[in-house]
Amino acid sequence: MHPLPTLEQAWQAALYGRPARGGFYRREWPADHFTTSTHVGPELAESIAALAARCGLDTVVDVGAGGGELLAALHAVDPRLRLLGVELRPRPPGVPAGVGWQCRLPRRLSGVVVAHELLDTVPCPVVEVDGAGQARVVHVDPDSGEERLGHPVRGADRDWLGRWWYVSAPGERAEVGRARDDRWAALVARIARGVAVAVDYGHRRHDRPPAGSLRGYARGRRAAPAFDGTVDVTADVALDALAERVGATVYRQRDVLRPAAAAATTSRLATLATDARHAQVRANGGLGELGWVLSPVGLPAAALAGGLAGGVAAPWST
C-alpha cells in the first residue's frame, strides 16, 4: 500500500501536472471557471497603466497571464506600453500581436511586474491540530478525497506558523504560506528596476480563518476541493507575512483602483454600465477586498508616496 500524498503534493499535481493526469492550469482557461477583475472591464488595466506612468516605467509583465485578458486591456489603454505575458499555456487567441508571450520567467525583469490571483494557487502545506493540540500535516487520497493527519509540522514551516498563523485548538487548520513568501521573494529579486504587484485574496494576523481557506471553483461556482484536475484549488494568502518578506506595503483594491472614467458618450446606458463595472471591482466583501502587495525596486523612496493610480490610497493596516 502506497502512502497517501500530502495535500500539498496532491494540490500541485491537480493544478500543474501533465494534461493527461490532471493539470487544471495546463488544460483549462480560468475565465471558464471564475471571474476576476481582469474579466470585468478596463478598470484594472487603467490602474496598472497609471501606476507604470507614475513610476516612469514603460513595461508591464503579467506573471500567470491566463487568457491574456489583462494584457489585451493594457494594450487598448496604452498601446505604447511594452507588454509580456508569462504563462504555462501557449499564447491564446485574441492577444494583440504586439504583446510578448513566453512560458518561462525571464532572468531579469523591469517595469511593473504583476501577479494577479497567482499566489493563491501556489500549493503549500495544510496542517490541522490533532486532539493533543499538535499541528500535523494533512494527507489526502486524490481519488476519494479521504484525509489523514501525518507527522507534526517541522522546521521552517513550524517556525512560520509560530510567527504568522498560530493554531492550537483541535480541528483548527492553517495553510503554511512560507512557500508563497519564498516564491514571491525570488520573483522580486529578479527585478532590476520597477514595481512588483501581487494582487490576491488574503487575510492578516487578526482575521485568519480558523478552518483555513482551502476551496475549489468549477464552472463559475464554488466547489469542494478536488484533486483530479477538474477543479481550481485555491487558498487565500497571508498578506502580512508576504509583505514583510519582501518589504512591501499592502493596499485594498477598493482603495487603489482609479475613479470611474467619465463616459465618452452621452448614452445613459453606457454611463450606467461603467458605474456597474467600477462598483463590481471595488465591492466590499467581493473584488474590492483583494489585497495589493506593492514592492518598489530601484525607484526613489517617494515613488509611491501620497497615493496610487491617480488617487490617495491609505495602506491597509496589517
Summary of the structure (lengths in Angstrom):
residues: 318
radius of gyration: 19.9
end to end distance: 45.5
largest distance: 69.5
contacts: 1041
relative contact order: 0.16
helix: 32%
strand: 25%
